Amino acid sequence: MWASLRNIGRNAESGGYRRYAWTGADADCRLWFRMQAEARGLDCEVDRNGNQWAWLGDPLAGDAVVTGSHLDSVPDGGAFDGPLGVVSSFAALDELRRRGVEFTRPLAITNFGDEEGARFGLACVGSRLAAGQLTAEAAHRLRDGDGITLPQAMEAAGYDPDAIGPDPERLARIGAFVELHVEQGRSLDVGGDPVGIASAIWPHGRWRFDFRGEANHAGTTRLVDRRDPMLTYAETVLAARREAELTGALATFGKIAVEPNGVNAIPSLVRGWLDSRAADQDTLDTVVAGIERAAREHAGRAGIDLDVVRESFTPVVEFQHALRDELGAILKGSAIRDTGRDVPVLGTGAGHDAGILSASVPTAMLFVRNPTGISHSPAEYAAEDDCVAGVIALADVLEGLACR
């Protein structure tokens, strides 16, 4: 499975993946998912929001156990973020069938659409729509960097954008959702554990900062006469680092757009996107407020106009304690633990579909060790032995939840 998925959407120059929503690479990933489902005799369907589901048992029976993740990527992302969870879900089903277990609850494997938000700037679009956390009207307003709207992209890919929206009937069928994911950090590696359980997802969001100045000639305009928004943007980037260090939070300007974007032109507009995360809501509010305050102070002194827009936000997600504890009890006696110690429980600053769904259904997450801690990069990595341990852990959890 890993080999058959490896080259889809891979950029030859960077070695990273460019699997953006509703593109050719996305279509190839969806075809791969359907073929894996059909090869196992699963009933494959696509819901109104473009999420794929592969069912074992009656989808309408209710109290289903669902697992899976996503197949899309950030620009030049790694091979494991998302796909490891989907591949491991199919492999875990294969393992359960090898064990000869009897399923007492329906089982589904899912591929959520547009989790990374690389094309339209909003993460977890598929799960947000299903959970009613993104309205159809707001989704229809989303545009990519080329000005193509989400409805236009969906139509071009053969899907109906007028059908998108909340899907409470489908979510009501789910009794538990368990997402396996490569760890995006090194906590497991430091502790020497191949697999861990998620405790919570930090609150996080994305803010757009629009710095507007005055376009002019770079070779003839005196420094004292310039209204250069790039300088204010640069000061804001440095302020973000300072505020994050002071509060123990994370703050990153990782995307920028410049107009007119000429080498010999002073910009008229610099648009930067802030990603910020923290262990609690108060800390996140403090760091973002500090960054915006510094940006406005620098803008005011330089004669730059500034607009700040919060484009997305996810509050802290505490995974259901009862389900989390049940996973811990199952895995304590698993073959992946030969010490009798509890499986480590750790938080994460990364958002996931499981976090979005947690407001509607009981959810939990498993993490697989990442020895470098690198993610959203072609250098993202998990050793084969650890990936196998993840499959065994997921199979043990699914057996404990859905089988005799």
Secondary structure, DSSP 8 states (H G I E B T S, - for coil): -HHHHHTTTB-TTT--B---TTSHHHHHHHHHHHHHHHHTT-EEEE-TTS-EEEEES-TTSS-EEEEEEE---STTB-SSTTHHHHHHHHHHHHHHHHHT--B-S-EEEEEETTSS-TTTS-S-HHHHHHHTSS-HHHHHT-B-TTS-BHHHHHHHTT--GGG-S--HHHHTTEEEEEEEEE-SSSHHHHHT-SEEEEEEE--EEEEEEEEE---EETTTS-GGG---HHHHHHHHHHHHHHHHHHHT-EEEEEEEEEES--TTEE-SEEEEEEEEE-SSHHHHHHHHHHHHHHHHHHHHHHT-EEEEEEEEEE--EE--HHHHHHHHHHHHTSTT-SS-----EEEESS--HHHHHTTTS-EEEEEE--SS---SSTT----HHHHHHHHHHHHHHHHHHHB-
